[in-house]
Amino acid sequence: MSGTLYLCATPIGNLQDMSPRIIETLNMVDLIAAEDTRNSIKLLNHFNIDTPMTSYHEYNKVEKARVLIDKLKSGMNIALITDAGTPAISDPGEVMVAMCNEEHIPVTSLPGPAALIVALTLSGLPTRRFCFEAFLPADKKERKRILTELQGETRTIIMYEAPHHLKGTLKELYDYLGDRKITICRELTKKFETVMPTTIGAANSYYETEDPRGEYVLVIEGKSFEEKEAEKQASFEEISIEEHMERYESQGIDHKEAMKLVARDRGISKRDVYQYLLEN
């Protein structure tokens, strides 16, 4: 029988957040795959864990996963840890999990800290519906595409940012999203934890004189349904009813159904649409 891959969440700052179950598992497994063994050895030493380690990170995630898969097939149990937080969230561990699933190798997750959840709960913004963007891509074209998509996002948005990119990202967020509410979380669970509810505009002004320090999680207000509906109505008013009908009919929707959809979009009756088309 194959071994099991254990996804073990590690503290994002405060070592007291390490669960007894994870400590027990890290002692029990045959091997620990760590994002950075130099960082993880400090964690393991703190909890007197002497299980052998190997590196598993962004730059070897596919090749090393194949090696680890073979070890799992041979019956070894392996724990996967990241530098901080839960493996596979904005982390190369997602590749490892996908490959284990393809090979029908058991995977289990031992829950623990995740910076995005900690930030969301502290933000004061709606928590029922949210989306996670992790770090925005460095590629300018892809970055623009994602920011453009986020303009219409109604869910609370969560993203990570490094201190040396924070000022530029806040300016981009203002350009694309406008002056929405934002909660800026810094150094979560650590000694100098800071949670700053503000607006994107005010945050830009604040960091004109303050230098960002530490790791950041940004929690951003989604666009309200009312604002989105108003924009939708305004866009429909810019085209004629004939053009509106053509948009639907070009998708293969029949004439009567298109009339119903146009009436719904424009907040008028189907009779009004019919009468307009008859007269024009």
N, C-alpha and C positions, 0 to 999 in steps of 0.2 A: 504494500500500500504506500501511496505517496504521503509526504509530510504535509503540513499546513503552513500557509503564510499568515502571519499575525500582523495586522496593521496596528501599531502601538503609538497612540498620541503622547507627545511629550510636552512639558511646560513651555508656555510662550514667554515666560519671564520668571515667575515665582516657582521655585522648585517644590514647594509644598503642594502644588497642584498635581504632582505625580501620584497616580493611584496605586494602591497596594497590589491590585490585580496585574497591572502592567509591570511593576517591579518583579512580581512572581514569574510572569511570563518571560521577561527578559533573562531571568536566571535559568529558566527551564529549557529554552530553545537551544538548538545546536549552533546557530549563527545569527548575528545581527547585521542587517544591511543598513548602513547609515549614510545620510546625505553628505556629511563631512565628519570623518572619523576623528579629526582633531578637536572638533567641538563636542562630539558625542562622548569622547573618552572622559571628559570632565563630568558629564552627567552620570555615566556608569560608575566612575570612581566615587562620586558622592553617595551613591546607593550601594556601594560594594558589590557591583555586578562585574564578573570577570569573564563573561561569555565572549568568544572570539568575534571580531568585527570585520566587515569588508565594506568597501565604498560602493554606493549606488547613488548616482546623481544625474543631472540633466545631460551631461556629455557622454555618459556611457549607458544610458537607460535601456537601450535596445540590446546591445551586445551583452551587457552584464546580466540583463534579465534572462537571456537564454542560458547563461551559466547557472544562475540561481534556480531556474526551472529544472535543469538537470539534477541539481542537488535535491530539490523538493521531490522529484520523481524517485530518487534513490531512497527516500524515506526521511530525509532531514527536515526538521522544523525550523523555520526561519522567521525572525521578527524584522519588520521594516519600520524604521524611524526616520523622521526628518529633523532638521535643525531645531524647529520649534513648531508645535501644533500637530495637526492630524495628517498623516500621510495620505497622498492621492488628492489632496485639495490644493490646487495651484502647485503641483508637485509631480515629479516624474513617477511617483508610485502608481499613478493611474495606468501607465503603460504596463507595469508589472502585474497589476490586478487583471487587466484585460487579457494578458497572455496566460495567466493562471486559469482564467475562465475558459479560454480556448482549449486548454489542456486538461480541463476538468479537475484541477487541483484545488482543494478546499482553501478558502480564504475567509478569515474572520476579522472583525474590526473591534478593537478595545477602545471605547470612547474616552475622550478627554478634551483638553483645551483646543479651541479653534478661534483664531483672532477675529474672523468675520462675525461669528456668533456673539462673542463678548462685546464687540463694538456695536452691533445691532441692538443688543439689549440695553446698552448704555445711551444710545443715541436720542431717545425720546421721539423717534420717527416711527411710522407704522411698521409693525413687525409681521403682520399676517401674510403679506406678499412682498417678496424681495428677490432681487437678482444679484449675482456675484460676478464681477468682471475681473477679479484678481488684479494683476498689473496690466495697464494698457500696453499694447504692443509698441515696440520701438519703430517698426516700419511705418513711415508717414502715411502711406496710402491705406493700410489696414487700420491704423489709428483713427484716421478721418472717418472711415466707414463705420467703425464702432461708435464713435462719438455722435455721428449723424443718427445712427439707430437709437441711441440713448435719448435723443431729443424728444421722442414720443413715448418713452418708457413711463408707465404709470406706477410701476412697483418701486419700492425703496431700492436704491442702487448702492452696492458696497464695492469698494475697490481698495487695493493696497497701493502704497507709494513710498519710495525711498526719499530720504531728506533732500538729496541733491536734485531731485526732479519735482519736488512738491510745488514750488512757485510756478513753474511752467505749466504744470498740470492744472493748477487752480485757475490760471488765466485761460487755458483752453476750455475748462468747464464753464467759465463765465461766458465765453464766446458762443459755445454751443447750447448750453442749457439755460442761460440767463441767471438772474439773481435768486436762486432757490435756497431753501434751508439746507444746511450741511452741518454735520457733527464731525469734528476732526478729533480722532482718537490717537494718542501717542503713547508709546512705551506701556502698553497694556499689561497689567498685573505686576509691573515693576515698581521700584521705589518712586520714580518720578512720573507715574501715570498721570496723563492729562486728558480730560474730555472737554472739548470746547464746542458747545452748540452755537451756531452762528449762521451767517448767510455766505454764499460764495463771494459776493462783492465785498463784504466786511472782512472775510478771510484774506482776500487779495490785499486789502489795505493794511491789515495786521502784519502780513509777512513782507511788506515793503521795508519795515524797520526791524523785524525779527528774523533771525536765521533759524531755519528748520533743523531740528536735531532729533535723532531717534527714528524708529520705524513708525509709519503712519497707516491708519485705516480710515478711509473717508466714507461716511454714510450720508447719502444724498437723497433729498426728497424727490419722489417721482412726480411726474406731471399729473395734475388733477384731471379727473374724468370730465369735469365741467370745462376746463380750459381746452382739453383735447377735442371735445364736442364742438366748442365754439370755433376752433380752428377748422374743423371739418366742415361746419356749416359755411364758414367764410370761403373755403376753397370751392364749394359747390356753387356759391353765388357768383363766382368768377366765370363760370361756364353756362351756356344756355341749356335749356331743358333738352333740346335736340342732341347736343353734344353729350349730355349726361346719359341720355337713352342709348346713344351709340357706344358709349363705354361698356355698358352691360351687354348689349346685343352682340358686340364684337367678341364677347366671351362665350357666345353660343346660347345666351339666355333668351327665351322667347319674348315676344313683344309685350304680352300682358304681364308677365313676371317682371320685366324691366320697368314697366310703368309703376308697378307696386314698389319696387326698390327705389326708384327715383323719388316717388312721393314720400317714402320713409326718410330718405336722406335729407330732403329739403323741408320736411316738416309740414307738408301740405297733403291734401287728399288726392287719391287716385283720380277722382273726377276732375280735379283742377289740372292734373297732368294731361288727361284725355282731352279736356276742353282746349288747353293751350295748343296741343299738337293739331287738333282739328282746325283751329283758327290760323295756325301758322304753316 
